[in-house]
Amino acid sequence: MLKIKASKPLPTVKWGDSDKLMTGDQVLAIGNPFGIGTTVTAGIVSARGRDLHSGPFDDFIQIDAPINHGNSGGPLVDVAGNVIGIDTAIFSPNGGSVGVGFAIPSNQAQKVVAKLMKGGNIEYGYLGVQIQPVTQDVASAIGLDHPGGALVAQVTDGSPAAKAGIETGDVITGFGGQEIKDPKDLSRAVADVPPGAKETLSVWRNGKAMQISADVGRNTEDAQTASNGEEGKPSAEQGLGVPSLGLGLTDLTPDIRQELNLADNQRGAVIERVNPDKAASAAGLQLGDVIVAVDRTPVKSARQANQAIAEAGKSGKKSVLLLVDRGDAQIFVAVPFAAG
């Protein structure tokens, strides 16, 4: 953003409402490709909500209007001349335009510009949770009537989420009055809130909907992973199987801890076998994964995990929800039971 002292009023363009854009709408992309001078190209909106994996707030408009090097930062306008996006990126196997371009939606860019004009810098809100999508199997395992929301796989110690009482296994379905349909919705909603603001979260926990108030923190790059902090020694149970899911489980021995680089206080059941023809493999479980909870109940051994999975099957559930430690991350994996 530039501040200009002009001797006379300068021509301006108006912001448009990018939320009203639909696939097929006509657009014009304006820029200075290759430094040859101002150029206008025409096309349509090819898709909305594209994620280029450039950050947690990706929500790009995809267009087929040709964009080349030098177009970045130019306006994307609708047929009325309103700015509904900022030309940003292209997908190109050869460096030239192939009709796959991307623009930041104007409603997102307008918020950033307003913040820069007010304070000169951008501060994003921060909750301190690792989140993942709610699949149909996850929804079935936790009693939700349909997939949706952001499933909390881990809560960072000392974070705003931890202080507010957010727990691993919660599904965040609303934030500040806004419906949360997927993890991206939550990331964007939290980022838009200034640090220090208090917001209300709608949460699904243990089959019930509840409201939780949280003080939003400041987003930094040094957020630490939460540890489960359980104490005690591992049991002696080894080599238990869960044939219905296609899993072979074992306890955490000193050798396994060393091999997997696990902390001494890590508890759970290690996956030592995965049947490639069973549900566990299809759900993405891998050798070396450590199951630390079954249906949100912590397990300390292979026997506990096996028993908890068996009880979930006997209860009539269609799926069982496993909390898994994998490397430096914690994720939920819903595994369906075989029909019949």
Secondary structure, DSSP 8 states (H G I E B T S, - for coil): ------SS------B--GGG--TT-EEEEEE-GGGS--EEEEEEEEEEEE--SSSTT--EEEE-S---TT-TT-EEE-TTS-EEEEEEEE--SSSS--S-EEEEEHHHHHHHHHHHHHHSS---EE--EEEEE--HHHHHHHT-SS--SEEEEEE-TTSHHHHHT--TT-EEEEETTEE--SHHHHHHHHHTS-TT-EEEEEEEETTEEEEEEEE-EE--S----------S---S---EEETTTTEEEE---HHHHHHHT--TT--SEEEEEE-TTSHHHHTT--TT-EEEEETTEE--SHHHHHHHHHHHHHTT-SEEEEEEEETTEEEEEEEE----
